[in-house]
Amino acid sequence: WPVLSCQFGKLARLKNLFLNSPGWIHISSDFPPKTKDMQSFKPKAVLSWAVILAACALMVYESAQYFKSGSLEIFTYSIAISEVETGSEAISLSEREDTSAGTSAKEEISPSGVSEDLYLHPPPQSWFQEQFTRSLKVAGWDPDFTNQNWSKCRNTYLTYFFPKINTMFTGIPKTGCTNWKGALLFAEGTIETMPPPEKMKRVHGGWSSQHRLQNVVYRKTEDQLSDAFSFAVIRNPWTRMVSGYVDKFSEEFSRGDYRGGGKKIVSMMRGIHNQTLLDTLYPTFAEYAEWLTIKNGLDRHFSPQYKALCYDKHKYDFIVPLEYSGVMSKKVWGKINVNATLYSSYERVSDPRKQSTTLKAKEWVSKLPSDVLEKVYAKFKADFALANYSNVTHPDFPLPLYQEG
């Protein structure tokens, strides 16, 4: 009970969920309640306690798994991301459709309309640093790097510090962060072997939570944190948007908490409130896209990427577009001097221009009503500026548009 009672604060909300009555549940180390408290139990109290005990049992099971990796981590889920208004400095959507706006690599676009040798020539890091600074200005931020400080990061939940390999990593959801966290946990020695692909999602639990910046920032000095090699992974907003829809809301993969979110989207967009009917319905991509434009406080899987970055408070040493992860991951491992590797893409095709998510984005985004298209772009234009990302009509979509010189 001393261990489990630490978790009861999070379970206390179940009381309100089931009962709506004052304090008969005593969330403390003297659980179960005393006899006099039992007299005030209501019939649905049994269900409430059953849920709490089931949750505790799950904690015990998960704790056993985490002890195998050397630590038990108390979960904390606190994200404080300040909202900012998007500025006006950005390449317009129509400009991104122009194939002359830039090439995705140092090679020219071939007669077939596809750049050659794309994996050998990603844009230089100096260019990415310039783009990141520009992106912040698009978002309305005024970065000041004269006093860099990791502890001032806007989102310490999605940034991780690995002390043994002296590495700081920001893992933005839907940018391949599961794969990267697994490799970093292995390099750090937190896990002894890389989990198989079907179990990779376990890296989001106790294995990685002990390394979250919000959990280590008070145990490390700023000099220790600033001495670490830092990097972040970003992604073309259109393919990230499609990935979020397919994984969380589509009929093919929707599950768990996000199933309920999908039904809320359908209810909002179609005006349907019959729960039995909603249980059979899934949002279309167009409904999901429009929902993104009107929903405030988006889940981290769907919110703009720049809000997860610490870049306004501390520069990153290295920036990796997901589209170039194959070649650039090798540079990351070399810089931190570890022998690690990423699993190959979940897609069977390695070329990001030919992967299924890219093809879906080209098809689905092109069918969006023009007003929705412009609203989505307006909300995520700072993300496009992160790497001057191409639009779906560009022959090298979804790669960054790099203009040498």
NORLIN-V911424 format. One record per pair of residues at least 12 apart in sequence whose ideal C-beta (glycine too) atoms are under 6 Angstrom apart, sorted by sequence separation. I is the first residue (numbers start at 1). J is the second residue. If there is no record, write none. Layout:
I_J / I_J
This chain:
103_115 / 158_170 / 182_194 / 388_400 / 105_118 / 158_171 / 249_262 / 329_342 / 387_400 / 388_401 / 12_27 / 106_121 / 169_184 / 263_278 / 266_281 / 24_40 / 105_121 / 191_207 / 190_207 / 266_283 / 182_200 / 185_203 / 265_283 / 269_287 / 8_27 / 262_282 / 182_203 / 262_283 / 162_184 / 165_187 / 178_200 / 181_203 / 185_207 / 265_287 / 165_188 / 5_29 / 164_188 / 178_203 / 18_44 / 162_188 / 265_291 / 181_208 / 365_392 / 1_29 / 323_352 / 18_48 / 362_392 / 251_282 / 361_392 / 249_283 / 14_51 / 14_52 / 249_288 / 245_285 / 358_398 / 11_52 / 245_288 / 11_55 / 89_137 / 90_138 / 89_138 / 162_211 / 161_211 / 87_138 / 160_211 / 4_56 / 7_59 / 160_212 / 161_213 / 86_139 / 87_140 / 159_213 / 84_139 / 85_140 / 161_216 / 84_140 / 156_213 / 157_214 / 244_301 / 156_214 / 175_233 / 244_302 / 168_228 / 175_235 / 167_228 / 166_228 / 167_229 / 168_230 / 170_232 / 151_217 / 174_240 / 321_387 / 174_243 / 174_244 / 234_305 / 81_154 / 149_222 / 81_155 / 150_225 / 304_380 / 306_382 / 323_399 / 306_383 / 79_157 / 305_383 / 285_364 / 289_368 / 304_383 / 321_400 / 286_368 / 290_372 / 293_375 / 289_372 / 293_376 / 232_316 / 231_316 / 230_316 / 293_379 / 230_317 / 231_318 / 232_319 / 233_320 / 234_321 / 235_322 / 289_376 / 229_317 / 233_322 / 229_335 / 229_336 / 243_357 / 242_357 / 239_357 / 242_360 / 239_358 / 242_361 / 69_190 / 69_191 / 239_361 / 238_361 / 173_300 / 174_301 / 238_365 / 173_301 / 73_206 / 172_305 / 73_209 / 172_308 / 73_210 / 69_207 / 71_210 / 170_309 / 66_206 / 237_380 / 176_322 / 197_343 / 237_383 / 175_322 / 237_384 / 158_308 / 159_310 / 187_338 / 234_386 / 155_308 / 187_340 / 236_389 / 238_392 / 153_310 / 183_340 / 183_342 / 239_398 / 153_313 / 152_313 / 236_398 / 179_342 / 149_313 / 150_314 / 179_343 / 148_314 / 139_306 / 143_312 / 167_336 / 145_315 / 135_306 / 141_312 / 165_336 / 165_338 / 136_312 / 132_311 / 128_319 / 122_324 / 119_327 / 81_307 / 139_382 / 138_382 / 135_382 / 138_385 / 135_385 / 134_385 / 135_386 / 131_387 / 131_388 / 123_400 / 123_402 / 115_396 / 113_395 / 93_377 / 90_381 / 104_396 / 97_391 / 90_385 / 96_391 / 104_399 / 97_393 / 99_395 / 102_401 / 101_401 / 102_402 / 102_403
